[in-house]
Amino acid sequence: MKWLGFEWSGEVRYASQYFDQLHDWAVELIKAGKAYVDDLSPEQAKEYRGTLTEPGKNSPFRDRSVEENLDWFARMRAGEFPDGARVLRAKIDMASPNMNLRDPIMYRIRHAHHHQTGDKWCIYPNYDFTHGQSDAIEGITHSICTLEFESHRPLYEWFLSNLPVPAQPRQYEFSRLNLNYTITSKRKLKQLVDEKHVHGWDDPRMSTLSGFRRRGYTPASIRNFCDMVGTNRSDGVVDFGMLEFSIRQDLDANAPRAMCVLRPLKVVITNYPEGQVEHLELPRHPQKEELGVRKLPFAREIYIDRDDFMEEPPKGYKRLEPNGEVRLRGSYVIRADEAIKDADGNIVELRCSYDPDTLGKNPEGRKVKGVVHWVPPRPASSAKCACTIVCSARPTPRRPKTARVSSTTSTLTPCKCSLVVVPSHRLATHSRKTVSSSSAKVTSARISRTPNLVIRYSTVP
C-alpha cells in the first residue's frame, strides 16, 4: 500500500483482533433470544433452508431456552465437539425472501490453528457476523463491497441494530473491476500459486500489486488507470489496453531512457578505426532536460538485437537487412554488408559500415527510416529478462481450469543493457513495434492473430 502511494490510518488491523469482543456480542444475542445453537447436519440445514421460491422451515432446535443455548455455546467454545457438529445461528426469519436472513450461521466449530491467534479458538465467526461489527469497532463510515454483497446488506444492518456497537457504518456496493484476458478472482489466483503454474504471488504474470510491480507498472499509472475506469454499479469488462495505455503514458512522461538488447548480435563496423572510442551523449529524457544526459561509448564493435536484422524481411520492414541502412539510436547510420554464420547456418556476426557524416543529422540524398537500439560491449551490464504471457486464454475466464497457465513458464533470457545499474521495475508494453521504455528496449511479439497470445518481455530483478 505504501508503494502504491497510501498510508494506513494507524496500525494494520485484523478481524482476529476482535474475536473476544465478537464472542461477547454473540453471547448477548443468545441472552436476548436472538441466537441459538443448532444441531442440524449440513445436509439437514440445506433442506430446512428452503429455496428461492419456497420458504424455509424452523429448525427443531430453534426454540431452545436461553440457558440451554448459553451452555451449548460455552461447550462449543471449550472444544467439546468435533468440527461441524453444531453451529450458532442468528434467529431472524426462515420465511424471508432474502436467503441471507434465514437464520444465518454466526459461528462454526473448527479445530484449526489460526495464523494470528494460534490455538486459542476452536470456534470461528462467519464473515457476515464479523464484517459489520469490525467496521463499527474501527469507526468505518463507508464500507465498500462488490455487487454480490448487496443481498448481504440487510444482514449487515440487522447485526448492527441488534448489538451495542460503538458506531453505525453503512455498506455500499459497486461493481468489481474486470479486465479482459486477466484473472482477478482471488480463488483462481490462489489456484495458480498452489498448483505452481506461477512462481508466487509476485510473479509478473499475476494480476496482483506485487506482480504488477515486478512487471514494471508504476504506482502513478495504476492510480491513473483507476481514475479513468471510475466506479459504478454496472457489471462490465474493461479492455486491458486501457491499463497498458495508462502505463505507457506515465512512463513516457517520467521515465529516464536507456537501451537494451534482448538477443545480442555482434556488429563489427569495418570502416571504423580500430582502438578508437567516441563518447556519445544521449538525453535521459527527450522532454526533460533537468534529467541530464547519459554517455555511451561508441566503438568498432557493438551489439544490436537479433530481431533487428533479417535476411529476407517482409514488406514494410524498417530495420536492418542485407545492403540496407538503419540508424543506431543517438548515433550513426550503418549499412549491413555481410552476415557471418556458424556451421549450423545461424548468424553470429554482422559486418557493417558506417557513414561518418550522419551523427546528429540525416544522410544526404537518401532517407533512412529505421532506428534500432544498440549497446557497447563495455560498460554494458548483463541482465535477465522474463518472457511473460497473459494468464488466461479466454477474454472472460470463469471456470478454474481456464485459469491454468499451460505454456507460460517464465523464461529468463540473458541480455545486454546500456546502464551499469538497470531499474528492474519497468513496463513491457503491448505493441507490435519495438519501443523504448524507461530502462530497456522492450519488444512485444504477437505469435498468433488471437489476442490472448501476446508475449511480453520486461526486465525483472
N, C-alpha and C positions, 0 to 999 in steps of 0.2 A: 504494500500500500504506500509506503514511503517512496519507493521507486516511481510509482505512478503519480506522485505529487501530493499525497494526502497524509494527514497525521491523525492518529487515533485520538479521540477525546478521552484522555486518561489511559489506564492500562487496558490491554486486551481482555475481554470478558468471555466467560464460558457459561453455558447453561448449567453445567455441573456445579458451579459455584453456588447455585440456588437450590440444590437438591434438598437441603434441610428445610428451607422455607416452603418449597413446593409440597414436601411431605406434610408439614404442619397445616397447610391450606387444604390438602386432601382430607386430613382428619377433621377439619372444620366443616367441610361439605358433608362428611359422614354424620357428624353430630347434628347438622341441620336437616338431615334426612334427604339430602340431595346427591348421595353417592352410596353405592353398595358393592359388596364383594359378590362376584358371580362365579358359579362353579361349572357353567356350561362348557363343553368341549368346543374347540374351534368349529367343528362341523355343525354342532347344535346351534352355536351362536349365529352362524351364517344362515341357518334355516329360520331361526327366530327373527332375524333382522328384516326379513321381507325383501321386496324388490322395488324397482322404481314405480311400478304400477300397483303393487299390493302393500298394505301397511304391515309393519312388523307386529310381533306379539310379545307380551311381557315375559321375562324370564321367571321361572318358578322361584328364583332366589331374590327377586326384586323387592319383596316385602319383608325381608329380614328386619329384625329390630336394630335400632342404633347400637345397642350393646353388642349384639352378635357381630355386626359389621366391624365395629371397632376391634373386637377380639380377633376376628379372622384377618383383618388388615395388619394388626400387630404381629400375628404369627407369620403372615407373608413377609413382613419386614425382617422377622427373626430368622428366616430361611428354613422354615419347617417343610415347605412344599417344593416339589420339583418344578422345573420350567414348564410354564403353560398350564399348570394345574388350576389356577384361579387368576382372576383379574379384578381390578377395581374399576367400576363403571359409574359415569355420571347418570343420575336419574332425571331424564328430561322428558322425551315423548317418543314412544315407539311407533306412533302413527304419523309422525311428522313427515311431510313430503320431502324434506331435506334429510337425506340418509345420514348426514353427519350428526344430526340431532337425535338419532335413535339410540339413546343410551350409549354414548361413545366410551371407549376404553380410556381410562386415565393412567393406569399402572399395569405393568406386566411383570411376571416373575422371570428373571433371567440371571442365573448364576454365572456371571461373566466379569472378568477383570476390566476395569474402566481405566482409560489412559490418563484421567485426571484424578479420580477418587480412589483408584486401586480396587480393593475388595471390600470397601466399606458398605456398599449397597448390593442387594440381590433383587431389588425391585427398581424398575426404572420408569419414569414418566413418559408418556407418549408426546409426540410433537405438539398436538393441539392443546394439551394441558400445559405444556412448557412455554409455548410461543408468547401468548398474551401476557402471562404473568412475568416472564423475563423482561418483556418490553416495559411493563409497569415499574418493575424494580429499577430498571436503568433510566427511567424518565424519558423513554421514547415517545415522541408525539405522532410521527408518521411512520407506520410500519409498512414497508413496501414489499408486495408479493407479486408473483405472476398470476395470470388469469385463472389457472386451475385451482387456486386457493380462494376464489370468490365465494364458492359454496361453503367454505370453512369459516367465513367471517361471522355468521350468526353464532357459531360455537365459540369463536374468539371472544365475542361480546358477551355471551352468556356467562362464561367463566369470570370475566372482569366484573360483571354486575352482581355476581353472587359471592364475591370474595372481597375482603377488606384490603384491596391493593392500594398502594400509595399514589397511583396516577391512573388516568384513563386514556391510554393510547388509542389510536384509530388505525385500522388496517385499510390500505389502498392497494388496488390491483392494477397492474399494467401488463401488456403483452411482453413476452420474453424476446430477447434478441436472437433471431435465427439467421445464420449465414449459409448460403448455398454451398454445397461441397465441403461443409465444415461440421464436425461433430461437436455439439455443445452440451450434450447430455452428460452429467457427471457420472452416471452409471456406465455409460458406454466408454467414456474416457478411462474410468477405473478398470474396465474390462481390458482395454488396450494395455494398460500398465501391468495388471495382474497376469495376463497371458503372454507378457513380454513381446508384444508386437512392436513396442517402442521402448526406449531406454529409460523412461521415467517420466514424471510429471513435467519436467523441464525439457523434454525432447522438443527440438524445433518444429516437429510436425504436430505437436499438441496445441489445441486452442485454449491454452491456459496463459495466464500472465507471465509465468516463468518461461513457458515455451515461446511466447511472442517476444520476450526479451532476448532470448538466445537467437531467435530468428532475425533479429535486427530491428524490431519495431521500437520506436521511441515513446516515452510517456506522453509527450505533447500530441503525437499523431493519434494515439488511442483515445485521448480525451477529445480531440477534434472530431474523430470518427463518431464518437457517442453524441456529440453536439449535432452533427449532420443528420444522424439517424433519428434523433429525437425519441420521445416517449409517447405511446398512445395505447389504446385498448383494442386495437385491431390486429389479429394474428396475421403475420406476413413473413416474407423471407427477403433479407437484404442481400444484394449481389455482392459477392466477395470483392469485386473490382472497386467498390466504394472504399473498403478498408485499405486496399493497396494504393488507391489514389491518395488517401489521406497520408499514408506513409511516405510516398514519393514526394508529395507536396511539402511535408515537413523537412525531409532530408535535403531536398533541392534548395530550400531556403536557408538551412542552417548547417548542414554537414560539410566539414572540410573535405576536399577532394584528395584522392590518391589513386594509384593504379595497381592492378593485379592481373596476372595471367594464370588461369586455372590449369592449363595443359601447356607447359612451357615448350616452345620450339626455338632452338638456337638459330640466330640470324647472324651471318658474317657479312659485314659491309666491305666489299673487296676494295673499293676505291677510297676508303677512309684510312688515313695514315696510322700505321701500327704504333702503339705506345701513346698516341695522343688521346687526351680526355678533355671534353668540354663539360663545364658545369652549367646546365641549363636551368633557368628559373621559371617555375610554373606557379601560378596563383593557387593558393589553398582553397579559394572560393572565387568564382567568376564575378560575383557582385559584392563581395565583402572584402574590401582592401585591408581592413583592420586585422584580418586573419593572417596577413603577410604572404610570403611565398615559400615554396619548398624547392630544394635544389636536387637535380638528378644528374648523375654523371653519364654523359653520352660518349661511347667509345666504339671501337671496331666490332665488338661482339655485344649483342643484346638478346633479349628473349621477347617473343610475341606469343600469342595463344595459337595453338594448332588449328583452332576453328577459324582463325583469321586468314588462312591460306587454303585454297582449293585448286587442284589441278584442272578439274572440269567443273567450273562454277555454274550454277543455274542462272537463268536470265534475271537481271536486276541485282546481281551480286556486286557489292560495292567495296569489298575488301581485297586482299592481295590474291593475285592469280599470275600464272606464267606471263612474263613480259608486261605485266600490269603494274600500275603505280598506286601507292597509298601514302597518306601522311601519318607519320608517327606523332601521336598527340603531343603538342608543345614542342615539336622538333622538326626534322627534315622530311622531305618526300623521298621515298625509296622505291626502287623498281626490282621485282623478282627476276633474276637472271637464270638461276639454276637451282634445282631441288636435288639434294643428296639423299640417297636411300640406302637402307641396310640390305642384308641378304634376303630378308623377307618382303622387301618392297615397301617398307614403311619409311616415310620421310623423317629424317633425323636432323637435317640441317638445310637452311636456305642460304644461297649465295645471292646477295643483293648489291645494288649500287645506289648511292645517294646523290641528290642534287644539292651542292653546297650553297646555292643561291636561293633556297626555299625556306630558310629559317625565319619564321615570323612573317612570311609573305607567300603569295601564290606563284607557281611557276609561270614563266612567260610562254604564251602561245598554246597552252593546253590547260585543261581543267581536271583537277584531281578531286573526286567526290568522297572517297573513303578515308576515314580516320580510325586508327587502331591503337589500342593500349600497348605499352611496351615497358619492360623493366631492365635495368642493367644487371649483370651477374653479381655485382657488388656495389653498394651495400644492401641489396635487396634481401629481405628476410623471408624465411620459409614459413608457411602457414598450412593449415589443413582446412579444407572446405567440405561441408556436408551437403550431399545431394539429397534433397527432401522432396516430397510429393504430397499432394492433397490427400488427406486421410480417408476420404470417402469416395467411392465410385459412383455415388448417386447424388443428384442435386439436393435431395432432402432425405438423409439417412433416417430410417425408422427402426428397423429391427436390429438387435445386437450384432447379428452376423454381418450386416453391411458396414459395421464399424471396423471390421478387420483390415489390417494393413498387410496385404498378402505379398506384395512385391516392392516394398518401400524401405528395405533395410538401408539405414543411413550409411552411405559410403564416404569415408574420409579420403579426399583426393589431395595429394601434395600440390602446392602451387607456390608461385613467387609473387611477393608484394613489394611495392616501391617504397615502403616505410619500414624503418627498423622496428618500430612498435606499431602494430596494426590493431586499431579498435576492433573488438570482436563482436559487439552488438550492433550489427548493421542489417540492412534490408536486402532480401532477394526479391527483385521486382518482377512483375507479371508482364512480360513483353517478349515479342519475338526478336527484338533487336538487342544488340549489346549496348548496355547503358553504363553510366558512371554513377556509382553510389558513393557514400561518404568515405568508405575505406577501401574499396576494391572495385574493379570491374566485375560486374555481376551479369551472368548470362541466364536466360530463361528459354529453354528449348522445348517447343511443343512436339511431342513424339507421336501424337495422334491428332486427328481432327476433332476428337471428342474433348470437351472442356475439362474432363476430370483427370486427364493425363498431362500434367504440366510439371516438368522437372525444374526445380529451382536450386540454385547454388548460392550459398552465403557463407561468409566466414564465421566460424564458431570457435569458442575457446577450447 
